[in-house]
Amino acid sequence: MSGSTSADMINLRLILVSGKTKEFLFSPMSSAADIAKHVYDHWPMDWEEEQVSSPNILRLIYQGRFLHGNVTLGALKLAPGRTTVMHLVARETLPEPNSQGQRNREKTGESNCCVIL
């Protein structure tokens, strides 16, 4: 991703499930899908054992949440010129958005049931 100085770019340190890491520079306008494609196209030599068949199954996890493909680094309010850590995993689909909400409801004690007498 050329044309910008590193002060304008976001340094992403990506961690695989195996624990291997690699750093990449991206523009704040880069989306999660753009990042997955770039990493797939520039797969590090020392990640050879973890090579995937398609960029479409690469998923980013930031602060415990899967990022949808259209989310940009700028939308996450990541600071240019700094290093941000994300996990990179191979997964066919994203978890259902409601699964997190359901867990939150359980923690707060909210209930969606009714009693008919």
VMD Tcl script that builds the backbone (N, CA, C; Angstrom):
set m [mol new atoms 351]
animate dup $m
set s [atomselect $m all]
$s set {name element resname resid chain x y z} {
  {N N MET 1 A 0.856 -1.169 0.000}
  {CA C MET 1 A 0.000 0.000 0.000}
  {C C MET 1 A 0.899 1.227 0.000}
  {N N SER 2 A 1.263 1.668 -1.151}
  {CA C SER 2 A 2.214 2.761 -1.260}
  {C C SER 2 A 1.505 4.092 -1.445}
  {N N GLY 3 A 2.290 5.176 -1.465}
  {CA C GLY 3 A 1.733 6.490 -1.705}
  {C C GLY 3 A 1.514 7.294 -0.451}
  {N N SER 4 A 1.604 6.689 0.715}
  {CA C SER 4 A 1.419 7.400 1.976}
  {C C SER 4 A 2.618 7.153 2.858}
  {N N THR 5 A 2.861 8.083 3.760}
  {CA C THR 5 A 3.941 7.870 4.716}
  {C C THR 5 A 3.433 6.976 5.835}
  {N N SER 6 A 4.352 6.378 6.575}
  {CA C SER 6 A 3.934 5.477 7.642}
  {C C SER 6 A 3.184 6.216 8.745}
  {N N ALA 7 A 3.375 7.547 8.849}
  {CA C ALA 7 A 2.634 8.317 9.858}
  {C C ALA 7 A 1.146 8.395 9.510}
  {N N ASP 8 A 0.811 8.243 8.215}
  {CA C ASP 8 A -0.581 8.267 7.762}
  {C C ASP 8 A -1.209 6.878 7.779}
  {N N MET 9 A -0.386 5.876 8.001}
  {CA C MET 9 A -0.828 4.493 7.886}
  {C C MET 9 A -1.031 3.878 9.268}
  {N N ILE 10 A -1.805 2.799 9.286}
  {CA C ILE 10 A -2.030 2.046 10.515}
  {C C ILE 10 A -1.225 0.760 10.407}
  {N N ASN 11 A -0.391 0.529 11.402}
  {CA C ASN 11 A 0.412 -0.684 11.436}
  {C C ASN 11 A -0.418 -1.770 12.127}
  {N N LEU 12 A -0.753 -2.807 11.369}
  {CA C LEU 12 A -1.527 -3.918 11.945}
  {C C LEU 12 A -0.597 -5.072 12.245}
  {N N ARG 13 A -0.590 -5.517 13.485}
  {CA C ARG 13 A 0.129 -6.736 13.859}
  {C C ARG 13 A -0.921 -7.832 13.913}
  {N N LEU 14 A -0.829 -8.748 12.961}
  {CA C LEU 14 A -1.803 -9.835 12.864}
  {C C LEU 14 A -1.249 -11.086 13.536}
  {N N ILE 15 A -2.086 -11.716 14.345}
  {CA C ILE 15 A -1.698 -12.918 15.076}
  {C C ILE 15 A -2.546 -14.087 14.578}
  {N N LEU 16 A -1.880 -15.157 14.178}
  {CA C LEU 16 A -2.579 -16.379 13.779}
  {C C LEU 16 A -2.885 -17.217 15.022}
  {N N VAL 17 A -3.758 -18.190 14.865}
  {CA C VAL 17 A -4.098 -19.106 15.957}
  {C C VAL 17 A -2.837 -19.803 16.463}
  {N N SER 18 A -1.893 -20.068 15.575}
  {CA C SER 18 A -0.645 -20.738 15.942}
  {C C SER 18 A 0.260 -19.849 16.788}
  {N N GLY 19 A -0.062 -18.556 16.862}
  {CA C GLY 19 A 0.763 -17.622 17.627}
  {C C GLY 19 A 1.741 -16.842 16.771}
  {N N LYS 20 A 1.879 -17.216 15.503}
  {CA C LYS 20 A 2.777 -16.484 14.610}
  {C C LYS 20 A 2.208 -15.093 14.334}
  {N N THR 21 A 3.106 -14.109 14.230}
  {CA C THR 21 A 2.669 -12.736 13.978}
  {C C THR 21 A 3.399 -12.152 12.783}
  {N N LYS 22 A 2.770 -11.144 12.182}
  {CA C LYS 22 A 3.400 -10.379 11.101}
  {C C LYS 22 A 2.744 -9.008 11.092}
  {N N GLU 23 A 3.518 -7.999 10.738}
  {CA C GLU 23 A 2.987 -6.639 10.697}
  {C C GLU 23 A 2.820 -6.177 9.251}
  {N N PHE 24 A 1.719 -5.456 9.017}
  {CA C PHE 24 A 1.387 -4.898 7.712}
  {C C PHE 24 A 0.960 -3.449 7.899}
  {N N LEU 25 A 1.215 -2.601 6.899}
  {CA C LEU 25 A 0.751 -1.212 6.928}
  {C C LEU 25 A -0.483 -1.064 6.055}
  {N N PHE 26 A -1.503 -0.370 6.589}
  {CA C PHE 26 A -2.739 -0.142 5.845}
  {C C PHE 26 A -3.210 1.291 6.017}
  {N N SER 27 A -3.936 1.759 5.030}
  {CA C SER 27 A -4.588 3.063 5.075}
  {C C SER 27 A -5.803 2.973 5.993}
  {N N PRO 28 A -6.185 4.082 6.647}
  {CA C PRO 28 A -7.411 4.078 7.447}
  {C C PRO 28 A -8.656 3.744 6.616}
  {N N MET 29 A -8.574 3.921 5.292}
  {CA C MET 29 A -9.707 3.623 4.414}
  {C C MET 29 A -9.811 2.134 4.075}
  {N N SER 30 A -8.818 1.344 4.458}
  {CA C SER 30 A -8.824 -0.091 4.160}
  {C C SER 30 A -9.922 -0.785 4.959}
  {N N SER 31 A -10.672 -1.645 4.282}
  {CA C SER 31 A -11.723 -2.418 4.949}
  {C C SER 31 A -11.158 -3.768 5.379}
  {N N ALA 32 A -11.901 -4.456 6.226}
  {CA C ALA 32 A -11.489 -5.791 6.665}
  {C C ALA 32 A -11.327 -6.724 5.461}
  {N N ALA 33 A -12.200 -6.592 4.466}
  {CA C ALA 33 A -12.099 -7.420 3.251}
  {C C ALA 33 A -10.838 -7.063 2.460}
  {N N ASP 34 A -10.505 -5.755 2.377}
  {CA C ASP 34 A -9.280 -5.324 1.689}
  {C C ASP 34 A -8.049 -5.918 2.376}
  {N N ILE 35 A -8.066 -5.895 3.702}
  {CA C ILE 35 A -6.935 -6.407 4.477}
  {C C ILE 35 A -6.784 -7.907 4.251}
  {N N ALA 36 A -7.891 -8.645 4.301}
  {CA C ALA 36 A -7.846 -10.098 4.077}
  {C C ALA 36 A -7.270 -10.405 2.695}
  {N N LYS 37 A -7.695 -9.660 1.682}
  {CA C LYS 37 A -7.201 -9.872 0.310}
  {C C LYS 37 A -5.707 -9.560 0.224}
  {N N HIS 38 A -5.285 -8.445 0.816}
  {CA C HIS 38 A -3.872 -8.059 0.782}
  {C C HIS 38 A -3.001 -9.117 1.475}
  {N N VAL 39 A -3.427 -9.568 2.658}
  {CA C VAL 39 A -2.650 -10.567 3.392}
  {C C VAL 39 A -2.595 -11.872 2.591}
  {N N TYR 40 A -3.720 -12.263 2.003}
  {CA C TYR 40 A -3.756 -13.482 1.182}
  {C C TYR 40 A -2.776 -13.357 0.003}
  {N N ASP 41 A -2.789 -12.188 -0.664}
  {CA C ASP 41 A -1.923 -11.967 -1.829}
  {C C ASP 41 A -0.452 -11.836 -1.459}
  {N N HIS 42 A -0.158 -11.485 -0.206}
  {CA C HIS 42 A 1.221 -11.292 0.265}
  {C C HIS 42 A 1.492 -12.191 1.473}
  {N N TRP 43 A 1.038 -13.442 1.368}
  {CA C TRP 43 A 1.130 -14.391 2.483}
  {C C TRP 43 A 2.589 -14.571 2.888}
  {N N PRO 44 A 2.918 -14.332 4.150}
  {CA C PRO 44 A 4.310 -14.449 4.603}
  {C C PRO 44 A 4.846 -15.868 4.457}
  {N N MET 45 A 6.141 -15.948 4.114}
  {CA C MET 45 A 6.788 -17.249 3.904}
  {C C MET 45 A 6.724 -18.113 5.166}
  {N N ASP 46 A 6.885 -17.495 6.344}
  {CA C ASP 46 A 6.899 -18.301 7.574}
  {C C ASP 46 A 5.497 -18.672 8.057}
  {N N TRP 47 A 4.475 -18.286 7.296}
  {CA C TRP 47 A 3.096 -18.694 7.598}
  {C C TRP 47 A 2.642 -19.804 6.638}
  {N N GLU 48 A 3.575 -20.360 5.895}
  {CA C GLU 48 A 3.238 -21.308 4.829}
  {C C GLU 48 A 2.331 -22.443 5.304}
  {N N GLU 49 A 2.568 -22.957 6.519}
  {CA C GLU 49 A 1.762 -24.067 7.035}
  {C C GLU 49 A 0.306 -23.678 7.268}
  {N N GLU 50 A 0.049 -22.389 7.447}
  {CA C GLU 50 A -1.315 -21.914 7.709}
  {C C GLU 50 A -2.006 -21.362 6.461}
  {N N GLN 51 A -1.395 -21.509 5.290}
  {CA C GLN 51 A -1.948 -20.963 4.044}
  {C C GLN 51 A -3.388 -21.431 3.846}
  {N N VAL 52 A -4.256 -20.501 3.440}
  {CA C VAL 52 A -5.663 -20.823 3.194}
  {C C VAL 52 A -5.930 -20.838 1.690}
  {N N SER 53 A -7.067 -21.399 1.302}
  {CA C SER 53 A -7.390 -21.567 -0.112}
  {C C SER 53 A -7.998 -20.321 -0.748}
  {N N SER 54 A -8.503 -19.403 0.075}
  {CA C SER 54 A -9.198 -18.233 -0.464}
  {C C SER 54 A -9.144 -17.079 0.537}
  {N N PRO 55 A -9.058 -15.827 0.057}
  {CA C PRO 55 A -9.090 -14.696 0.989}
  {C C PRO 55 A -10.463 -14.524 1.640}
  {N N ASN 56 A -11.495 -15.129 1.039}
  {CA C ASN 56 A -12.860 -14.962 1.542}
  {C C ASN 56 A -13.109 -15.644 2.885}
  {N N ILE 57 A -12.199 -16.526 3.303}
  {CA C ILE 57 A -12.400 -17.180 4.598}
  {C C ILE 57 A -11.527 -16.570 5.693}
  {N N LEU 58 A -10.712 -15.566 5.339}
  {CA C LEU 58 A -9.892 -14.906 6.349}
  {C C LEU 58 A -10.745 -13.890 7.105}
  {N N ARG 59 A -10.746 -13.974 8.411}
  {CA C ARG 59 A -11.544 -13.075 9.255}
  {C C ARG 59 A -10.641 -12.380 10.261}
  {N N LEU 60 A -10.916 -11.109 10.489}
  {CA C LEU 60 A -10.195 -10.339 11.487}
  {C C LEU 60 A -11.009 -10.267 12.771}
  {N N ILE 61 A -10.321 -10.389 13.897}
  {CA C ILE 61 A -10.957 -10.225 15.196}
  {C C ILE 61 A -10.261 -9.068 15.891}
  {N N TYR 62 A -11.051 -8.071 16.293}
  {CA C TYR 62 A -10.519 -6.903 16.988}
  {C C TYR 62 A -11.299 -6.720 18.282}
  {N N GLN 63 A -10.585 -6.675 19.390}
  {CA C GLN 63 A -11.185 -6.541 20.720}
  {C C GLN 63 A -12.294 -7.575 20.953}
  {N N GLY 64 A -12.018 -8.810 20.538}
  {CA C GLY 64 A -12.938 -9.908 20.783}
  {C C GLY 64 A -14.120 -10.010 19.847}
  {N N ARG 65 A -14.171 -9.159 18.823}
  {CA C ARG 65 A -15.311 -9.190 17.898}
  {C C ARG 65 A -14.838 -9.411 16.459}
  {N N PHE 66 A -15.579 -10.239 15.739}
  {CA C PHE 66 A -15.303 -10.431 14.322}
  {C C PHE 66 A -15.675 -9.164 13.569}
  {N N LEU 67 A -14.805 -8.750 12.642}
  {CA C LEU 67 A -15.092 -7.572 11.827}
  {C C LEU 67 A -15.753 -8.001 10.529}
  {N N HIS 68 A -16.828 -7.320 10.165}
  {CA C HIS 68 A -17.463 -7.576 8.875}
  {C C HIS 68 A -16.597 -6.962 7.786}
  {N N GLY 69 A -16.688 -7.504 6.591}
  {CA C GLY 69 A -15.813 -7.126 5.488}
  {C C GLY 69 A -15.804 -5.662 5.127}
  {N N ASN 70 A -16.912 -4.957 5.353}
  {CA C ASN 70 A -16.988 -3.555 4.930}
  {C C ASN 70 A -16.522 -2.573 5.999}
  {N N VAL 71 A -16.156 -3.038 7.192}
  {CA C VAL 71 A -15.701 -2.145 8.262}
  {C C VAL 71 A -14.286 -1.666 7.949}
  {N N THR 72 A -14.083 -0.334 7.978}
  {CA C THR 72 A -12.758 0.225 7.705}
  {C C THR 72 A -11.998 0.450 9.007}
  {N N LEU 73 A -10.678 0.536 8.884}
  {CA C LEU 73 A -9.858 0.813 10.058}
  {C C LEU 73 A -10.189 2.193 10.622}
  {N N GLY 74 A -10.489 3.138 9.746}
  {CA C GLY 74 A -10.866 4.477 10.184}
  {C C GLY 74 A -12.144 4.463 10.999}
  {N N ALA 75 A -13.101 3.622 10.611}
  {CA C ALA 75 A -14.371 3.529 11.347}
  {C C ALA 75 A -14.149 2.983 12.753}
  {N N LEU 76 A -13.077 2.211 12.932}
  {CA C LEU 76 A -12.745 1.676 14.256}
  {C C LEU 76 A -11.990 2.706 15.097}
  {N N LYS 77 A -11.732 3.869 14.486}
  {CA C LYS 77 A -11.017 4.968 15.147}
  {C C LYS 77 A -9.609 4.556 15.584}
  {N N LEU 78 A -8.939 3.774 14.718}
  {CA C LEU 78 A -7.567 3.380 15.007}
  {C C LEU 78 A -6.633 4.534 14.654}
  {N N ALA 79 A -5.651 4.776 15.478}
  {CA C ALA 79 A -4.751 5.915 15.298}
  {C C ALA 79 A -3.668 5.607 14.263}
  {N N PRO 80 A -3.577 6.435 13.209}
  {CA C PRO 80 A -2.471 6.278 12.248}
  {C C PRO 80 A -1.133 6.468 12.957}
  {N N GLY 81 A -0.117 5.770 12.465}
  {CA C GLY 81 A 1.211 5.873 13.054}
  {C C GLY 81 A 1.406 4.985 14.275}
  {N N ARG 82 A 0.378 4.260 14.680}
  {CA C ARG 82 A 0.469 3.385 15.851}
  {C C ARG 82 A 0.239 1.937 15.416}
  {N N THR 83 A 0.630 1.025 16.285}
  {CA C THR 83 A 0.434 -0.402 16.006}
  {C C THR 83 A -0.828 -0.891 16.695}
  {N N THR 84 A -1.668 -1.581 15.940}
  {CA C THR 84 A -2.890 -2.191 16.463}
  {C C THR 84 A -2.778 -3.697 16.263}
  {N N VAL 85 A -3.168 -4.455 17.271}
  {CA C VAL 85 A -3.101 -5.914 17.206}
  {C C VAL 85 A -4.481 -6.474 16.884}
  {N N MET 86 A -4.531 -7.379 15.916}
  {CA C MET 86 A -5.761 -8.094 15.584}
  {C C MET 86 A -5.416 -9.560 15.379}
  {N N HIS 87 A -6.407 -10.417 15.568}
  {CA C HIS 87 A -6.243 -11.835 15.263}
  {C C HIS 87 A -6.748 -12.091 13.850}
  {N N LEU 88 A -6.096 -13.009 13.175}
  {CA C LEU 88 A -6.496 -13.420 11.834}
  {C C LEU 88 A -6.796 -14.908 11.880}
  {N N VAL 89 A -8.033 -15.261 11.534}
  {CA C VAL 89 A -8.444 -16.663 11.579}
  {C C VAL 89 A -9.084 -17.059 10.258}
  {N N ALA 90 A -9.046 -18.349 9.972}
  {CA C ALA 90 A -9.738 -18.894 8.806}
  {C C ALA 90 A -11.091 -19.406 9.282}
  {N N ARG 91 A -12.143 -18.817 8.742}
  {CA C ARG 91 A -13.503 -19.202 9.150}
  {C C ARG 91 A -14.446 -18.915 7.988}
  {N N GLU 92 A -15.262 -19.889 7.633}
  {CA C GLU 92 A -16.170 -19.748 6.486}
  {C C GLU 92 A -17.186 -18.623 6.681}
  {N N THR 93 A -17.811 -18.575 7.863}
  {CA C THR 93 A -18.869 -17.594 8.098}
  {C C THR 93 A -18.623 -16.852 9.401}
  {N N LEU 94 A -19.247 -15.699 9.523}
  {CA C LEU 94 A -19.186 -14.949 10.767}
  {C C LEU 94 A -20.250 -15.460 11.714}
  {N N PRO 95 A -20.030 -15.348 13.027}
  {CA C PRO 95 A -21.084 -15.749 13.965}
  {C C PRO 95 A -22.301 -14.857 13.799}
  {N N GLU 96 A -23.442 -15.364 14.173}
  {CA C GLU 96 A -24.674 -14.573 14.094}
  {C C GLU 96 A -24.578 -13.368 15.025}
  {N N PRO 97 A -24.960 -12.166 14.546}
  {CA C PRO 97 A -24.883 -10.985 15.406}
  {C C PRO 97 A -25.714 -11.122 16.673}
  {N N ASN 98 A -26.819 -11.865 16.623}
  {CA C ASN 98 A -27.700 -12.006 17.781}
  {C C ASN 98 A -27.083 -12.820 18.904}
  {N N SER 99 A -26.089 -13.649 18.592}
  {CA C SER 99 A -25.528 -14.496 19.639}
  {C C SER 99 A -24.890 -13.654 20.731}
  {N N GLN 100 A -24.240 -12.553 20.386}
  {CA C GLN 100 A -23.646 -11.667 21.382}
  {C C GLN 100 A -24.738 -10.963 22.176}
  {N N GLY 101 A -25.770 -10.495 21.492}
  {CA C GLY 101 A -26.875 -9.816 22.160}
  {C C GLY 101 A -27.587 -10.730 23.134}
  {N N GLN 102 A -27.762 -11.989 22.751}
  {CA C GLN 102 A -28.423 -12.955 23.629}
  {C C GLN 102 A -27.612 -13.135 24.909}
  {N N ARG 103 A -26.286 -13.233 24.756}
  {CA C ARG 103 A -25.433 -13.383 25.922}
  {C C ARG 103 A -25.548 -12.168 26.835}
  {N N ASN 104 A -25.587 -10.973 26.252}
  {CA C ASN 104 A -25.706 -9.750 27.047}
  {C C ASN 104 A -27.029 -9.718 27.802}
  {N N ARG 105 A -28.113 -10.142 27.165}
  {CA C ARG 105 A -29.418 -10.170 27.831}
  {C C ARG 105 A -29.381 -11.114 29.029}
  {N N GLU 106 A -28.709 -12.265 28.849}
  {CA C GLU 106 A -28.630 -13.222 29.941}
  {C C GLU 106 A -27.870 -12.633 31.128}
  {N N LYS 107 A -26.825 -11.862 30.862}
  {CA C LYS 107 A -26.035 -11.262 31.929}
  {C C LYS 107 A -26.831 -10.206 32.685}
  {N N THR 108 A -27.677 -9.448 31.995}
  {CA C THR 108 A -28.409 -8.364 32.648}
  {C C THR 108 A -29.688 -8.855 33.304}
  {N N GLY 109 A -30.050 -10.102 33.048}
  {CA C GLY 109 A -31.251 -10.645 33.658}
  {C C GLY 109 A -32.520 -10.295 32.906}
  {N N GLU 110 A -32.386 -9.639 31.733}
  {CA C GLU 110 A -33.578 -9.330 30.939}
  {C C GLU 110 A -34.194 -10.622 30.450}
  {N N SER 111 A -35.497 -10.589 30.279}
  {CA C SER 111 A -36.192 -11.759 29.798}
  {C C SER 111 A -37.218 -11.356 28.756}
  {N N ASN 112 A -37.427 -12.200 27.780}
  {CA C ASN 112 A -38.409 -11.920 26.737}
  {C C ASN 112 A -39.558 -12.908 26.776}
  {N N CYS 113 A -39.907 -13.410 27.935}
  {CA C CYS 113 A -41.001 -14.377 28.007}
  {C C CYS 113 A -42.242 -13.721 28.626}
  {N N CYS 114 A -43.323 -14.330 28.410}
  {CA C CYS 114 A -44.556 -13.800 29.006}
  {C C CYS 114 A -45.347 -14.975 29.588}
  {N N VAL 115 A -46.234 -14.651 30.539}
  {CA C VAL 115 A -47.059 -15.672 31.180}
  {C C VAL 115 A -48.505 -15.346 30.878}
  {N N ILE 116 A -49.236 -16.324 30.359}
  {CA C ILE 116 A -50.660 -16.136 30.073}
  {C C ILE 116 A -51.449 -16.963 31.078}
  {N N LEU 117 A -52.303 -16.285 31.833}
  {CA C LEU 117 A -53.080 -16.987 32.862}
  {C C LEU 117 A -54.481 -17.226 32.398}
}
mol reanalyze $m
mol bondsrecalc $m
mol representation Tube
mol addrep $m
